[in-house]
Amino acid sequence: MAASDLQSIVHFALCSRILAIVFQVVFNSLIPDHRADAFRAPQLHSLSVGDMLLEILFSGFSRWDAQHFLFIAEFGYVYEQSFAFLPLFPASLRALAETVLRPLRWLLNLHSRLLLAAMLLNTLIFVLSAVVLYQLGVAVLRDRRLASLSSLLFCLTPASVFMSAAYSESMFVLLAFTGMLHLEKGQPLTSCILFALSTAARSNGIVNAGFLLYSQLKHCSLYIRYELKVTEKGLHKSWLNLVLGSALLVAAGTVVIVLPFVLFQYYGYLTFCKSTLNPALDIPQPLLQLARDKGYRVPDKEGVLPSWCHHQYPIIYSYIQETYWNVGFLRYYQFCQLPNFLLAFPVVALGVWAAWQYVLADPWYCVQLGLVCRKLKEETERDNKPLSGFHRHRVFVYIVHATALLAFGICFMHIQVVTRFLASSSPILYWFSAHLLCETESRPLAQNSATSPYPYKFGIFPRNQVTALLRDWSGCSLTARCILGYFLLYWFLGLALHCNFLPWT
């Protein structure tokens, strides 16, 4: 059954990416690009026929922040605002363009190869992420049907366009989910390395250190409770060694996870505060001219030091977020931003609803931070019905993680970004949506489950739990139609708007 699940998920993920590419081409051809006041990477290469063809086919995946990633991959960290984007993803693009795609240099210039590398890399990573999410769901939820449905919903994620465009969301979600999976398997060292790589892709990877802390806290708590229960003379001295070992592991693991971000800040400090560059000699003239025209700051050993260099903690990342994007506590709360609040409302509502439902199922367990034994609660619930996979004790830390990200996004970030922020960082959006579908559509899902005893058969049109519900749209409950409608609507709108430089999440 697991093999059938994986085949179904891989098939649906590939179909989702292929359709995204096709619709991107269609929307980019039919809808004129908006003249957005956004950064655009300068083109320093002459265009061949291959470059122009690639631009026609895939330029929709190079909009908005994708321009920054492609620019960094091609020229490095030349401008100050580039330090808002961490290096793992652009470095991976450059490596792929200079190795696997290097034979195409006779047809495509470096910029075109970087764009092609981003599309191919993100497609592969997205499929792997869907598989890892399924494995994580099986490990945490202990429910293959729910895990399978969650991964199928991930294939239609509301942040879909960012999983194909030259953005780091796909890379981050794969590293974060794989790190969580290895931690569930009891492999904290491997998990720390993966979380550290996720931090090298996006700054919110730092938050994943909380998973390591909680796993060790839970481990110590269970050990001490077991010792108190079976030993009449009290705790054995070994508990102290366990606590000290866990504390050392958490401290070392946190350092490893945070280190990529710290090193990147130090690199920014050396680049601008201890610069040894002469822009006129070390930076191409077209890039210098763009900096003069737009007011971008470049490293200059003779220039005036940026103000953040004089801060007690000279962190370039937070300075850029505040200065260039006006990120700060409740700064986005303006009446003119009401449409963006409406845009983010569905994911906020699902996040709050998920946390509320989980806490409501067992408030006392949540008050005790999930550190108590919950066997009796898991065996029976109201009306002697077993708790579903979403309410299992292992989900607690993921609920806390998602709620913390959601609270931070609502208070500090541009509110529309919360959709892709949560969709690429936490499995809760997919687990809870699948949980609601299983609650309201249990019979059709059971009849069309990908975990049926019949082997999976490949076909042009995917046949799985999600497509079964879509075919039976009129027979679905209001809750199911709202969830599926939200995923599908944002899947299409994201491609139509984002790929034409129109505002999106």
C-alpha positions as CSV (number, residue, x, y, z in Angstrom):
1,M,0.0,0.0,0.0
2,A,2.9,2.4,0.8
3,A,4.3,1.9,-2.7
4,S,0.9,2.6,-4.2
5,D,0.6,5.8,-2.2
6,L,4.0,7.0,-3.3
7,Q,3.3,6.3,-6.9
8,S,0.1,8.2,-6.7
9,I,1.8,11.2,-5.0
10,V,4.7,11.3,-7.4
11,H,2.4,11.1,-10.4
12,F,0.1,13.9,-9.0
13,A,3.1,16.1,-8.1
14,L,4.6,15.8,-11.6
15,C,1.2,16.5,-13.2
16,S,0.9,19.6,-11.0
17,R,4.3,20.9,-12.0
18,I,3.8,20.2,-15.7
19,L,0.4,21.9,-15.6
20,A,1.9,24.9,-13.7
21,I,4.5,25.3,-16.5
22,V,1.8,25.0,-19.2
23,F,-0.6,27.5,-17.6
24,Q,2.4,29.9,-16.9
25,V,3.0,30.0,-20.6
26,V,-0.6,30.6,-21.4
27,F,-1.2,33.3,-18.8
28,N,2.1,35.0,-19.6
29,S,1.1,35.1,-23.3
30,L,-2.5,36.3,-22.8
31,I,-2.0,38.8,-19.9
32,P,0.2,41.8,-20.4
33,D,3.0,42.3,-17.8
34,H,2.3,44.9,-15.1
35,R,4.9,47.7,-15.0
36,A,5.7,47.0,-11.4
37,D,8.3,49.2,-9.5
38,A,10.3,46.1,-8.6
39,F,13.9,45.1,-9.0
40,R,14.9,43.8,-12.4
41,A,18.2,42.1,-13.0
42,P,20.1,43.8,-15.9
43,Q,20.8,41.7,-18.9
44,L,24.5,42.0,-19.8
45,H,24.6,39.2,-22.4
46,S,23.5,39.2,-26.1
47,L,20.4,37.2,-26.7
48,S,20.5,34.2,-28.9
49,V,17.4,32.5,-30.4
50,G,17.5,30.0,-27.6
51,D,17.6,32.8,-25.0
52,M,14.6,34.5,-26.6
53,L,12.7,31.2,-26.8
54,L,13.4,30.4,-23.1
55,E,12.2,33.9,-22.2
56,I,8.9,33.4,-24.0
57,L,8.4,30.0,-22.4
58,F,9.5,30.5,-18.8
59,S,10.0,34.2,-18.1
60,G,6.9,34.0,-15.8
61,F,9.0,32.1,-13.3
62,S,11.5,35.0,-13.0
63,R,9.2,37.7,-11.5
64,W,9.5,39.7,-8.3
65,D,12.0,38.2,-5.8
66,A,13.1,35.6,-8.4
67,Q,14.9,38.5,-10.0
68,H,17.0,38.9,-6.9
69,F,17.8,35.2,-6.7
70,L,18.8,35.0,-10.4
71,F,20.9,38.2,-10.0
72,I,22.8,36.8,-7.0
73,A,23.4,33.5,-8.8
74,E,24.9,35.4,-11.7
75,F,26.8,38.3,-10.1
76,G,27.0,37.6,-6.4
77,Y,26.0,39.9,-3.5
78,V,26.7,43.2,-5.3
79,Y,23.8,45.3,-3.8
80,E,23.0,45.8,-0.2
81,Q,19.4,44.6,-0.5
82,S,20.6,41.3,-2.0
83,F,21.5,40.3,1.6
84,A,17.8,39.7,2.3
85,F,18.1,36.5,0.3
86,L,20.2,33.7,1.8
87,P,22.8,32.0,-0.4
88,L,22.0,28.3,-0.6
89,F,19.4,28.5,-3.4
90,P,21.3,30.9,-5.7
91,A,24.5,29.0,-5.1
92,S,22.7,25.8,-6.1
93,L,21.5,27.4,-9.3
94,R,24.9,28.6,-10.2
95,A,26.4,25.1,-9.6
96,L,23.7,23.4,-11.7
97,A,24.1,26.0,-14.5
98,E,27.9,25.6,-14.6
99,T,27.8,21.7,-14.5
100,V,24.8,19.9,-15.7
101,L,23.6,22.7,-18.0
102,R,27.0,23.8,-19.1
103,P,26.8,21.9,-22.5
104,L,23.9,24.3,-23.3
105,R,26.2,27.4,-23.1
106,W,26.3,27.4,-27.0
107,L,22.5,27.9,-27.0
108,L,21.8,29.7,-23.8
109,N,23.6,32.5,-21.9
110,L,24.3,32.2,-18.2
111,H,21.1,34.1,-17.2
112,S,18.9,31.7,-19.3
113,R,20.7,28.7,-17.9
114,L,20.1,29.9,-14.4
115,L,16.4,30.3,-15.0
116,L,16.2,26.8,-16.6
117,A,18.2,25.5,-13.6
118,A,15.7,27.0,-11.2
119,M,12.7,25.5,-12.9
120,L,14.2,22.0,-13.2
121,L,15.6,22.0,-9.7
122,N,12.4,23.2,-8.1
123,T,10.4,20.6,-10.0
124,L,12.6,17.8,-8.8
125,I,12.6,19.2,-5.2
126,F,8.8,19.7,-5.2
127,V,8.2,16.0,-6.1
128,L,10.7,14.9,-3.3
129,S,9.0,17.3,-0.9
130,A,5.6,15.6,-1.5
131,V,7.1,12.2,-0.8
132,V,8.8,13.4,2.3
133,L,5.6,15.0,3.6
134,Y,3.9,11.6,3.1
135,Q,6.6,9.9,5.1
136,L,6.4,12.5,7.8
137,G,2.6,12.2,8.0
138,V,2.9,8.4,8.4
139,A,5.5,8.8,11.2
140,V,3.5,11.5,13.1
141,L,-0.2,10.8,12.3
142,R,0.1,7.0,12.1
143,D,-2.6,7.2,9.4
144,R,-1.6,6.4,5.9
145,R,-4.8,7.6,4.3
146,L,-4.5,11.0,6.1
147,A,-0.8,11.2,5.2
148,S,-1.6,10.4,1.6
149,L,-4.4,13.0,1.3
150,S,-2.2,15.6,2.9
151,S,0.6,15.1,0.4
152,L,-1.9,15.2,-2.5
153,L,-3.2,18.5,-1.2
154,F,0.4,19.7,-1.0
155,C,0.6,19.1,-4.7
156,L,-2.1,21.8,-5.1
157,T,-0.6,24.1,-2.4
158,P,-1.8,27.7,-2.4
159,A,1.8,28.7,-2.7
160,S,2.2,26.6,-5.9
161,V,3.7,29.3,-8.2
162,F,6.6,29.8,-5.7
163,M,7.4,26.1,-5.9
164,S,8.2,26.4,-9.6
165,A,9.5,30.0,-9.9
166,A,13.1,30.9,-9.0
167,Y,12.3,31.1,-5.3
168,S,13.8,29.2,-2.4
169,E,10.4,27.9,-1.0
170,S,10.7,24.4,-2.6
171,M,14.3,23.9,-1.3
172,F,13.3,25.2,2.2
173,V,10.3,23.0,2.5
174,L,12.2,19.9,1.5
175,L,15.0,20.5,3.9
176,A,12.7,21.4,6.8
177,F,10.3,18.5,6.3
178,T,13.2,16.0,5.9
179,G,14.8,17.4,9.1
180,M,11.5,16.9,10.9
181,L,11.3,13.3,9.6
182,H,14.8,12.4,10.7
183,L,14.0,13.8,14.2
184,E,10.9,11.7,14.3
185,K,13.1,8.7,13.5
186,G,15.4,9.5,16.4
187,Q,18.3,10.9,14.3
188,P,18.9,14.3,15.9
189,L,22.4,14.8,14.3
190,T,21.1,14.3,10.8
191,S,18.2,16.5,11.6
192,C,20.4,19.3,12.8
193,I,22.4,19.2,9.5
194,L,19.2,19.4,7.5
195,F,17.8,22.2,9.6
196,A,21.1,24.1,9.2
197,L,20.9,23.8,5.5
198,S,17.3,25.1,5.7
199,T,18.6,28.1,7.5
200,A,21.1,28.7,4.7
201,A,18.1,28.8,2.4
202,R,15.7,30.9,4.4
203,S,16.1,32.8,7.7
204,N,13.1,31.2,9.4
205,G,15.0,27.9,9.4
206,I,16.3,29.1,12.8
207,V,12.9,28.4,14.3
208,N,13.4,24.7,13.5
209,A,15.8,24.5,16.5
210,G,12.7,24.4,18.6
211,F,11.9,20.9,17.3
212,L,15.3,19.7,18.6
213,L,14.7,21.4,22.0
214,Y,11.2,19.9,22.4
215,S,12.3,16.4,21.3
216,Q,15.0,16.3,24.0
217,L,12.7,17.8,26.6
218,K,10.1,15.2,25.8
219,H,12.7,12.4,26.0
220,C,13.9,13.6,29.4
221,S,10.4,14.0,30.7
222,L,9.3,10.5,29.7
223,Y,12.5,9.0,31.1
224,I,12.1,10.7,34.5
225,R,8.4,9.8,34.7
226,Y,9.2,6.2,33.9
227,E,11.9,6.0,36.5
228,L,9.6,7.5,39.2
229,K,6.9,5.0,38.3
230,V,9.0,1.8,38.3
231,T,11.6,2.7,41.0
232,E,10.4,2.9,44.5
233,K,13.7,4.5,45.8
234,G,13.3,7.5,43.5
235,L,15.4,8.6,40.6
236,H,18.6,6.9,39.7
237,K,21.7,9.0,39.2
238,S,21.6,8.2,35.5
239,W,18.8,10.8,35.0
240,L,21.4,13.6,35.6
241,N,23.6,12.2,32.8
242,L,20.6,12.1,30.5
243,V,19.7,15.7,31.2
244,L,23.2,17.0,30.8
245,G,23.6,15.0,27.6
246,S,20.4,16.3,26.2
247,A,21.3,19.9,27.2
248,L,24.6,19.5,25.4
249,L,23.0,18.1,22.3
250,V,20.4,21.0,22.2
251,A,23.1,23.6,22.7
252,A,25.4,22.1,20.0
253,G,22.5,21.5,17.7
254,T,21.2,25.0,18.0
255,V,24.7,26.4,17.2
256,V,24.8,24.3,14.1
257,I,21.3,25.4,13.0
258,V,21.9,29.1,13.6
259,L,25.5,29.1,12.3
260,P,24.7,29.6,8.6
261,F,22.7,32.7,9.3
262,V,25.4,34.1,11.6
263,L,28.1,33.4,9.0
264,F,26.0,35.1,6.4
265,Q,25.6,38.2,8.6
266,Y,29.3,38.3,9.1
267,Y,29.9,38.1,5.4
268,G,27.6,41.1,5.0
269,Y,29.5,42.9,7.7
270,L,32.9,42.3,5.9
271,T,31.4,43.2,2.5
272,F,30.0,46.6,3.6
273,C,31.6,47.6,6.9
274,K,35.2,46.3,6.2
275,S,35.1,46.6,2.4
276,T,38.2,46.4,0.3
277,L,36.5,46.9,-3.0
278,N,36.8,49.8,-5.4
279,P,33.5,49.7,-7.2
280,A,34.9,51.3,-10.4
281,L,37.4,48.5,-10.7
282,D,35.6,45.5,-9.2
283,I,31.9,45.9,-10.3
284,P,30.8,45.9,-14.0
285,Q,29.8,49.3,-15.2
286,P,26.2,48.4,-16.1
287,L,25.6,47.3,-12.5
288,L,27.2,50.5,-11.1
289,Q,25.0,52.6,-13.4
290,L,21.9,50.7,-12.2
291,A,23.0,51.4,-8.6
292,R,23.3,55.1,-9.4
293,D,20.0,55.3,-11.1
294,K,18.1,53.4,-8.4
295,G,20.0,54.5,-5.4
296,Y,21.3,51.0,-4.5
297,R,24.3,50.8,-2.1
298,V,27.4,48.8,-3.3
299,P,30.5,48.0,-1.3
300,D,33.0,50.8,-1.4
301,K,36.1,51.1,0.7
302,E,36.2,54.8,0.2
303,G,32.5,55.4,0.8
304,V,30.5,56.3,4.0
305,L,29.7,53.3,6.1
306,P,26.0,52.2,6.3
307,S,24.3,53.2,9.5
308,W,23.8,49.5,10.6
309,C,27.6,49.0,10.7
310,H,27.6,51.2,13.9
311,H,24.9,49.1,15.6
312,Q,25.8,47.1,18.7
313,Y,24.8,44.0,16.7
314,P,25.5,44.9,13.0
315,I,22.9,42.6,11.5
316,I,22.4,43.5,7.8
317,Y,19.3,41.2,7.4
318,S,17.0,43.0,9.9
319,Y,18.2,46.4,8.6
320,I,17.3,45.5,5.0
321,Q,13.9,44.2,6.0
322,E,13.1,47.3,7.9
323,T,14.6,49.9,5.5
324,Y,13.8,48.4,2.1
325,W,10.6,46.5,2.8
326,N,9.2,48.4,5.8
327,V,8.9,45.2,7.9
328,G,8.2,45.8,11.5
329,F,5.6,45.3,14.3
330,L,2.1,46.2,12.9
331,R,3.6,48.4,10.2
332,Y,1.5,46.8,7.6
333,Y,-1.8,47.6,9.3
334,Q,-3.1,50.3,7.0
335,F,-6.5,50.6,5.5
336,C,-5.0,50.6,1.9
337,Q,-3.7,47.1,2.7
338,L,-7.2,45.6,3.3
339,P,-7.1,43.6,0.0
340,N,-3.9,41.9,1.1
341,F,-5.5,41.1,4.5
342,L,-8.4,39.5,2.7
343,L,-5.9,37.6,0.5
344,A,-4.3,36.1,3.6
345,F,-7.5,35.4,5.5
346,P,-8.0,31.8,4.4
347,V,-4.6,30.6,5.6
348,V,-4.9,32.6,8.8
349,A,-8.4,31.1,9.4
350,L,-7.1,27.5,8.8
351,G,-4.1,28.1,11.0
352,V,-6.2,29.4,13.9
353,W,-8.9,26.8,13.4
354,A,-6.3,24.0,13.5
355,A,-4.8,25.2,16.7
356,W,-8.2,25.7,18.3
357,Q,-9.4,22.2,17.4
358,Y,-6.3,20.6,18.7
359,V,-6.4,22.5,22.0
360,L,-10.1,21.9,22.4
361,A,-9.6,18.1,22.0
362,D,-7.4,18.0,25.2
363,P,-6.8,21.4,26.8
364,W,-5.0,19.9,29.9
365,Y,-2.5,18.1,27.7
366,C,-1.7,21.3,25.9
367,V,-1.3,23.2,29.2
368,Q,1.2,20.6,30.2
369,L,3.1,21.3,27.0
370,G,2.5,17.7,25.7
371,L,5.0,16.4,28.3
372,V,2.5,14.0,29.9
373,C,1.5,10.4,29.0
374,R,-1.6,10.5,26.8
375,K,-2.3,6.8,26.2
376,L,-5.7,6.8,27.7
377,K,-6.7,9.9,25.9
378,E,-5.6,8.4,22.6
379,E,-7.5,5.2,23.1
380,T,-10.9,6.8,23.6
381,E,-12.5,10.1,23.2
382,R,-16.0,11.4,23.3
383,D,-18.7,8.8,22.4
384,N,-15.9,6.1,22.6
385,K,-14.6,7.1,19.2
386,P,-10.8,6.9,18.6
387,L,-8.9,10.1,18.1
388,S,-8.1,10.8,14.5
389,G,-4.5,11.2,13.3
390,F,-4.5,14.9,13.5
391,H,-5.2,14.8,17.3
392,R,-2.3,12.5,18.1
393,H,0.2,13.6,20.8
394,R,3.1,14.0,18.3
395,V,1.2,16.7,16.4
396,F,1.5,19.1,19.4
397,V,4.9,20.5,18.6
398,Y,3.9,21.1,15.0
399,I,0.8,23.0,16.1
400,V,3.0,25.2,18.3
401,H,5.4,25.8,15.5
402,A,2.7,26.7,13.0
403,T,1.0,29.0,15.5
404,A,4.2,30.8,16.3
405,L,4.9,31.3,12.6
406,L,1.4,32.5,12.0
407,A,1.5,35.0,14.9
408,F,4.9,36.3,13.7
409,G,3.6,36.7,10.2
410,I,0.4,38.5,11.2
411,C,2.3,40.9,13.5
412,F,5.5,41.6,11.6
413,M,5.4,40.6,7.9
414,H,3.6,41.9,4.9
415,I,0.4,40.0,5.5
416,Q,-0.1,38.5,2.1
417,V,3.3,36.7,2.4
418,V,1.8,34.6,5.3
419,T,0.3,32.2,2.8
420,R,3.5,31.0,1.3
421,F,5.3,31.5,4.6
422,L,3.2,29.0,6.3
423,A,2.6,26.7,3.3
424,S,6.4,26.3,2.9
425,S,7.3,25.9,6.5
426,S,4.7,23.8,8.3
427,P,2.9,20.5,7.5
428,I,-0.1,21.7,9.6
429,L,-1.9,23.4,6.7
430,Y,-2.0,20.1,4.8
431,W,-2.6,17.8,7.7
432,F,-5.5,19.9,9.0
433,S,-7.1,20.4,5.6
434,A,-6.9,16.6,5.0
435,H,-8.3,16.0,8.5
436,L,-11.3,18.2,7.7
437,L,-11.9,16.4,4.4
438,C,-11.7,13.0,6.1
439,E,-14.2,14.2,8.7
440,T,-16.8,15.5,6.1
441,E,-16.1,13.1,3.2
442,S,-15.2,9.8,4.9
443,R,-17.3,7.6,2.7
444,P,-16.1,8.8,-0.8
445,L,-12.5,9.0,0.5
446,A,-12.7,5.4,1.7
447,Q,-14.1,4.3,-1.6
448,N,-11.5,6.2,-3.7
449,S,-8.6,6.0,-1.3
450,A,-5.1,5.7,-2.7
451,T,-4.5,3.1,0.0
452,S,-6.9,0.6,-1.4
453,P,-5.6,-2.9,-1.9
454,Y,-5.6,-2.5,-5.7
455,P,-2.2,-1.6,-7.3
456,Y,-1.8,1.9,-8.6
457,K,-2.2,2.2,-12.4
458,F,-0.4,5.1,-14.2
459,G,-2.6,7.1,-16.5
460,I,-2.6,10.6,-18.1
461,F,-5.2,11.8,-15.7
462,P,-4.4,11.2,-12.0
463,R,-6.8,9.1,-10.1
464,N,-6.6,9.7,-6.3
465,Q,-8.5,10.9,-3.3
466,V,-8.4,14.6,-4.3
467,T,-9.4,14.1,-8.0
468,A,-12.2,11.8,-6.8
469,L,-13.6,14.6,-4.7
470,L,-13.2,17.1,-7.5
471,R,-15.2,14.8,-9.9
472,D,-17.9,14.5,-7.2
473,W,-17.9,18.3,-6.5
474,S,-21.7,18.6,-6.4
475,G,-21.9,15.9,-3.8
476,C,-19.2,17.3,-1.5
477,S,-20.0,19.1,1.7
478,L,-19.6,22.9,2.0
479,T,-16.4,22.4,4.1
480,A,-14.8,20.2,1.5
481,R,-15.8,22.6,-1.4
482,C,-14.3,25.5,0.5
483,I,-11.0,23.8,1.2
484,L,-10.6,22.3,-2.4
485,G,-11.8,25.6,-3.9
486,Y,-9.2,27.6,-1.9
487,F,-6.4,25.3,-2.9
488,L,-7.4,25.3,-6.6
489,L,-8.3,29.0,-6.8
490,Y,-4.9,30.1,-5.3
491,W,-3.1,27.6,-7.6
492,F,-4.6,29.3,-10.7
493,L,-4.6,32.9,-9.5
494,G,-1.0,32.6,-8.3
495,L,0.1,31.6,-11.8
496,A,-2.0,34.2,-13.5
497,L,-1.0,37.2,-11.3
498,H,2.5,36.4,-10.1
499,C,3.8,35.5,-13.6
500,N,2.8,38.9,-14.9
501,F,4.3,41.0,-12.2
502,L,0.9,41.5,-10.5
503,P,0.8,41.5,-6.7
504,W,0.3,38.1,-5.1
505,T,1.2,36.3,-1.9
